[in-house]
Amino acid sequence: MPILRPLALLTTLVLGLSACSGSTSSESKREAFVEVSSVPSKQPVEIQLNNTKLDVTTPDARNVTYDSFCAPSQTNFSVVTCHIVASVNFKLASGSGSLTLCVTDGGSRQCGTSDQGFVVVGLDFKS
């Protein structure tokens, strides 16, 4: 029985590394659909998905390729959960009004709205 514990640990490591391969691997890239709007419109904003940043003018809707952060479940190694932390903020100090950010990936969608100049949303989904 003592050999089973190290074997289970090794299996967990292999599965974890294949689910969370390094950011230089093409397997760690995903594409999310991102929508951002503001009132008033035509505001320059910065969008960030995990470590991917881009500058757009509101309203904007597009697919964004980003580095994913995924990990296998501790109880079921075949279930992998991916995480996105997305944010948007006004680029100009004079920017004011409300911002809305929606992110869709893996069949899940999360939106947030704020009149504080920035919005942060988190999205978890099974891969």
N, C-alpha and C positions, 0 to 999 in steps of 0.2 A: 503493500500500500504506500510506503514512503515515496516511491518513484512516481506515483500518480499526481501528487501535488506539484512537483517541478514540471511535469509534462503539461498539466493544466495551465500553469503559469506561462510556459513557452507558447502554448496555443493561443492564449489571450494576447500575448505580445505580438505574435505574427498577425492575428486578426486585426488588432489595433493599428499596427503599422500599415497594413494594406488598406484599411478604411481611412486612415489619416496620413496618407503619404505626404511627403514634403511639398512645400509650396511651389517648387520648381517642376513637379510632376504634373503632366496634363490631366491626370485623374483627379487632382485636387481642385480643378477649375469647374465651376458651375455657372449657370446663367439664371438670373432672376429678372422678373419683370418689375420695373420700378416706375411709379407714378408720383410726381410732385406737382403741387399747385400752391398758389398763394393769392391772397387778397390784400392789396391789389396785385394783378398779374404783371408779367414782364419784369420780374425781379431776378437778379443774378444770385444763384445759390450754389452751394457746394454739397454734393451728395457723397456719402461714404457707405460702402458695404464691406464689412470686415476691414481689410486693408486696401481696398480699391477706392480711389477718389476720382470724381469728375465734376467739372463745372458746367452748369446748364442755366438756362433762363426759363422761368415758369411761364406757362404750364409746360411740362415735359413728361413723356412716357416712352420708355425704351427698355430693351433687354440689356442687362449689364453683366459682363463676365467678372467673376470675383473668385478669390481663393476661399474654399469652403473649410470649415472646421467640423469634422465628423468623428464620431466615436461609437464603438459598439456598446450595446447595453451590457451592464455587468451581470445580468441574470440570463440574457439570451444573446449570445455572440452573433447570431445571424441578423439581429435587428440593429441597424445603424441609425443614429440620430445626428442630424446636421443642424448647425446653428448659424444664424445671421444676426449681426448687430448692425443696424442701418441707422444713419442719421442724415439730417439736412439742416443747413443753417444759411442765413443771409450772408452773402459775400461782403456787402458794404455795411459799414458801421451805421449808415443812415437807413438801412433796411428796417421796415416795420410793417406790421400787419400780421395776418395769420398764415401759417404754413401747414400743409397737409402732405404726408408721406405715406404711400402704400407700397408694400413689397410682397411679391408672390413668387413662391418656389416650392417644389415638391408637393403641389396640391394644397398648400397652405397659404393663407393671406393674412397680413397684419397691417393695420393702418394706425396712424396717430396724427393729431392736430394740436397746434399750440399757437398762442399769440405772443410767445416769449422770444421769438427769433430763432428757435431751433426745435427740432423734433427728433426723438430717438425711439426706435421700435426694435423689439427682439422677435425673432421668428425661429421656431424649432419645427423640424419635420423629419419623418422617417425616410431613409433613402434605400 
